[in-house]
Amino acid sequence: MIRVVTLDSFDEKQIAKLCQTLYTAFGVGSEHSGQKEVPTGMSEPLDAEKLIAEIKGVRAYEDDKVLFITSRKLKERELPGGKVPTPGYALYNKDRAIISTHGYKDLEASFKPVARNALQQIGHLWGLHHCLDPRCAMYPPWTPSFATGEASFCTFCREKSEQKLRLAKS
């Protein structure tokens, strides 16, 4: 099950649409599991790694994946090539990820890039790496074409995610 937890107010219809997109992409249940507060003392830009570690009280089972969504800016990450914007972050091969809609007017107007980002972060939770196919949601998010692509996987990444899901269920 993919549990979507909002950290800010979002249109319920858009969150339901996001859950449906996640269900279509992964073939596992996806539901909005409520709203949580950002822990006290955290200010913008939010440290994604620290934030998802500190949010408590999310009802989830051992094999569930939790996707937090916020409209607030996430802190840039320091990578070997320098600082990069952080539209999302996932604990690779684990259970929690976060995406941000910061910089977009609203979820409805920016649904495609937000959904694509959500697919990528959840893909990372299931151990998927970045892909070289620009049509794939696992394509690197720092590329100019990422935001214009569809919220879907290439054949290779779809097969890889289905394989990971089958292993998780057994």
FENLIN-V600271 format. One record per pair of residues at least 6 apart in sequence whose ideal C-beta (glycine too) atoms are under 7 Angstrom apart, sorted by the first residue. I is the first residue (numbers start at 1). GAP is how many residues later the second one is. If there is no record, write none. Layout:
BEGIN
i->I gap->GAP
i->I gap->GAP
END
This chain:
BEGIN
i->1 gap->27
i->1 gap->28
i->1 gap->63
i->2 gap->20
i->2 gap->24
i->2 gap->26
i->2 gap->27
i->2 gap->28
i->2 gap->63
i->2 gap->65
i->2 gap->120
i->3 gap->28
i->3 gap->30
i->3 gap->55
i->3 gap->57
i->3 gap->61
i->3 gap->63
i->4 gap->11
i->4 gap->14
i->4 gap->15
i->4 gap->26
i->4 gap->27
i->4 gap->28
i->4 gap->29
i->4 gap->63
i->4 gap->65
i->5 gap->28
i->5 gap->29
i->5 gap->31
i->5 gap->53
i->5 gap->61
i->5 gap->63
i->6 gap->9
i->6 gap->29
i->6 gap->63
i->7 gap->29
i->7 gap->31
i->7 gap->61
i->7 gap->62
i->7 gap->63
i->8 gap->62
i->8 gap->63
i->8 gap->64
i->10 gap->59
i->10 gap->97
i->11 gap->96
i->11 gap->97
i->14 gap->93
i->14 gap->94
i->14 gap->97
i->15 gap->17
i->16 gap->16
i->17 gap->94
i->18 gap->97
i->18 gap->100
i->19 gap->11
i->19 gap->12
i->19 gap->13
i->21 gap->94
i->21 gap->130
i->22 gap->8
i->22 gap->96
i->22 gap->100
i->23 gap->6
i->23 gap->7
i->25 gap->94
i->25 gap->126
i->25 gap->127
i->25 gap->128
i->26 gap->96
i->26 gap->135
i->26 gap->139
i->27 gap->138
i->28 gap->137
i->33 gap->25
i->33 gap->26
i->36 gap->19
i->36 gap->21
i->36 gap->22
i->38 gap->8
i->38 gap->13
i->39 gap->15
i->39 gap->16
i->42 gap->9
i->44 gap->28
i->44 gap->29
i->45 gap->28
i->45 gap->29
i->45 gap->30
i->46 gap->24
i->46 gap->26
i->46 gap->27
i->46 gap->28
i->46 gap->29
i->47 gap->28
i->48 gap->26
i->48 gap->27
i->48 gap->38
i->48 gap->41
i->48 gap->50
i->49 gap->40
i->51 gap->47
i->52 gap->16
i->52 gap->39
i->52 gap->44
i->52 gap->46
i->55 gap->13
i->58 gap->8
i->60 gap->6
i->63 gap->105
i->64 gap->31
i->65 gap->30
i->65 gap->57
i->65 gap->60
i->66 gap->29
i->66 gap->30
i->67 gap->30
i->67 gap->32
i->67 gap->51
i->67 gap->54
i->67 gap->55
i->68 gap->30
i->69 gap->30
i->69 gap->32
i->70 gap->28
i->70 gap->30
i->71 gap->30
i->71 gap->31
i->72 gap->28
i->72 gap->30
i->73 gap->27
i->73 gap->29
i->74 gap->12
i->74 gap->15
i->74 gap->26
i->75 gap->11
i->76 gap->7
i->76 gap->8
i->76 gap->9
i->76 gap->10
i->77 gap->7
i->77 gap->9
i->84 gap->58
i->87 gap->12
i->87 gap->13
i->87 gap->30
i->87 gap->54
i->88 gap->9
i->88 gap->10
i->88 gap->11
i->88 gap->12
i->88 gap->29
i->88 gap->32
i->88 gap->33
i->89 gap->8
i->89 gap->9
i->90 gap->7
i->90 gap->31
i->90 gap->34
i->90 gap->35
i->91 gap->6
i->92 gap->32
i->93 gap->34
i->94 gap->31
i->95 gap->30
i->97 gap->24
i->97 gap->25
i->97 gap->27
i->97 gap->28
i->99 gap->15
i->99 gap->18
i->99 gap->19
i->99 gap->22
i->101 gap->6
i->101 gap->9
i->101 gap->13
i->104 gap->6
i->104 gap->10
i->107 gap->7
i->112 gap->38
i->112 gap->39
i->113 gap->34
i->115 gap->36
i->116 gap->21
i->116 gap->30
i->116 gap->33
i->116 gap->35
i->117 gap->24
i->119 gap->18
i->119 gap->32
i->120 gap->17
i->120 gap->18
i->120 gap->21
i->123 gap->14
i->123 gap->15
i->123 gap->34
i->123 gap->38
i->126 gap->35
i->126 gap->38
i->126 gap->39
i->127 gap->37
i->128 gap->10
i->128 gap->29
i->128 gap->32
i->128 gap->33
i->130 gap->8
i->130 gap->9
i->130 gap->10
i->131 gap->7
i->131 gap->8
i->131 gap->23
i->131 gap->26
i->133 gap->6
i->133 gap->21
i->134 gap->11
i->134 gap->15
i->135 gap->14
i->135 gap->15
i->135 gap->19
i->136 gap->17
i->136 gap->18
i->136 gap->21
i->137 gap->14
i->137 gap->15
i->137 gap->16
i->138 gap->15
i->138 gap->19
i->139 gap->7
i->139 gap->10
i->140 gap->6
i->153 gap->8
END
